[in-house]
């Protein structure tokens, strides 16, 4: 076999792509990490202790430590869920993603700020990646960037939701669902009533989102205020303005605005059976109901990097399919439960009211945060699952009072 330029080309330097590039470079592979480093996707920026531990995230990257979550119902019923003996870290995605890309480069990945153009396979089946480097100076009128062509043994698409790589090379890549998310990064207030720099507020109100939720997440000097919906006719910008008003944040300066689609169901396939695979948002690994994605993106990047390593090492591409199977065995049940929960409880304000009422239950609070903080379903008290199921059904059937 002729010498190729790289063993892996990773397209996209978000949490999933940067993690995959880092792990593969640490294993001694020749890795090219392509990222255009533009505007970050809208994201609450929450990372649980499991992520901090598994991926060695330094404390200085945490811009806030959240010790309470407040659920707010359509009738303004407020349920505070304290985070006992711990916290949820908050990160600024611009700094967090840059840290991960820098770490990948320090591990040996060749990092290139560039716009990915296309994948091509030549007459002998070799893979070629075309990209255009982002110039370090403004281009003159009529001047275009110089396209570069490199050969590689395998390609990892970490190019986000509605991934062009997935669309063109992965079977059934259209078999997923999306929520479109929008948020505004505002200057954090100093003296707004009911705003707490150590509390995340989650709004389950139809006026904020007809099928998802709105959020106010403190980030130290800044705060993320946003919402999401799969309803294309729903104005996310107007809803976010309404949310800022009812949260007492309408007068805070807006520093930037961001919007993007977020997948809510893993793709049925993550590879082409040969030498192209996808990770992170491109693979659809965002938790339903919560929309949480950073941990799952990074774990997906790590799991599929290991599978890709095994595939190249052995020459057997079946390891790629086994990587997806391994990830879904670990997280698929949680995704299914959260999907069912979103389907039942987010349909209308009557059900949202009942859902927030359920959040008062200590069993629900304990299991929810055990699952979130540790990324696995709680196993210490199996009967708690039965109790929660019975309580859920009582509320759904109207047998329990919603308050």
PEDA-V496042 format. One record per backbone hydrogen bond with DSSP energy under -0.5 kcal/mol. NH is the residue of the N-H (numbers start at 0). CO is the residue of the C=O. If there is no record, write none. Layout:
nh->[NH;NH]
co->[CO;CO]
This chain:
nh->[5;6;7;8;9;10;10;11;11;17;18;19;20;21;22;23;24;25;26;27;28;30;31;32;32;33;33;34;46;49;50;51;52;53;54;55;56;57;60;61;62;62;63;65;66;67;68;69;70;70;71;72;75;78;78;79;80;81;82;83;85;87;88;89;90;91;92;95;96;97;98;99;100;101;102;103;104;105;106;107;108;109;110;111;113;113;114;115;116;117;119;121;124;126;127;128;129;130;131;132;132;133;134;142;146;147;149;151;152;153;154;155;156;156;157;157;162;166;167;168;169;172;174;175;178;179;180;180;181;182;183;184;185;185;186;187;194;195;198;199;200;201;202;203;203;204;207;208;213;214;215;216;217;218;220;221;222;223;224;224;225;226;227;228;231;233;235;238;239;240;241;242;243;244;245;246;247;248;249;251;254;254;255;257;259;261;263;266;271;276;277;278;281;282;283;283;284;285;286;289;290;296;297;298;299;300;301;302;303;304;305;306;307;308;309;310;311;312;313;314;315;316;318;319;320;321;322;323;324;325;326;327;328;329;330;331;334;335;336;337;338;339;340;341;342;343;344;345;351;352;353;354;355;356;357;358;359;360;364;365;366;367;368;369;370;371;372;373;374;383;384;384;385;386;387;388;389;390;391;392;393;394;395;396;397;398;399]
co->[150;29;29;153;31;8;155;9;33;13;14;15;16;17;18;19;20;21;22;24;23;28;7;30;109;9;31;111;88;372;47;47;48;49;50;52;51;55;57;58;60;89;89;87;197;197;80;199;68;78;201;76;72;70;76;77;68;79;66;81;82;65;46;63;44;60;90;91;92;93;94;95;96;97;98;99;100;101;102;104;103;30;108;32;34;111;131;113;129;129;127;125;121;151;119;149;117;147;114;130;145;112;132;139;144;130;128;126;5;6;274;8;154;276;10;155;159;162;163;164;165;169;171;173;261;228;178;259;226;257;224;255;183;222;252;220;191;193;195;67;215;69;213;71;201;202;204;204;202;225;200;223;215;221;218;218;185;216;183;222;214;181;212;179;229;230;233;234;235;236;237;238;239;240;241;242;244;243;243;248;184;252;184;182;180;178;176;282;275;154;269;156;278;279;279;280;279;283;291;287;286;292;293;294;295;296;297;298;299;300;301;302;303;304;305;306;307;308;309;310;310;314;315;316;316;317;318;319;320;321;322;323;324;325;326;327;330;331;332;333;334;335;336;337;338;339;340;341;347;348;349;350;351;352;353;354;356;357;360;361;362;363;364;365;366;367;368;369;370;380;380;381;381;382;383;384;385;386;387;388;389;390;391;392;394;393;393]
